[in-house]
């Protein structure tokens, strides 16, 4: 079953104010957190195409 990745509206708004790098990092960090901080072949299987 795929992991659910969520990012709060407040986090997105703050990141948008900080710039494009912070905005993209918000998604990268959320995805990384959803797989336990370690991207491996096994944890990649927990992500679906929309992530």
Residue pairs with C-beta under 8 A, 6 or more apart in sequence:
1 46
2 46
2 47
2 48
2 51
3 34
3 35
3 46
3 47
4 34
5 27
5 30
5 31
5 34
5 47
5 51
6 30
7 26
7 27
7 30
11 26
12 23
12 26
14 22
15 22
15 23
15 25
15 26
16 22
16 23
31 47
31 51
32 39
34 46
34 47
34 51
35 43
35 44
35 46
35 47
36 43
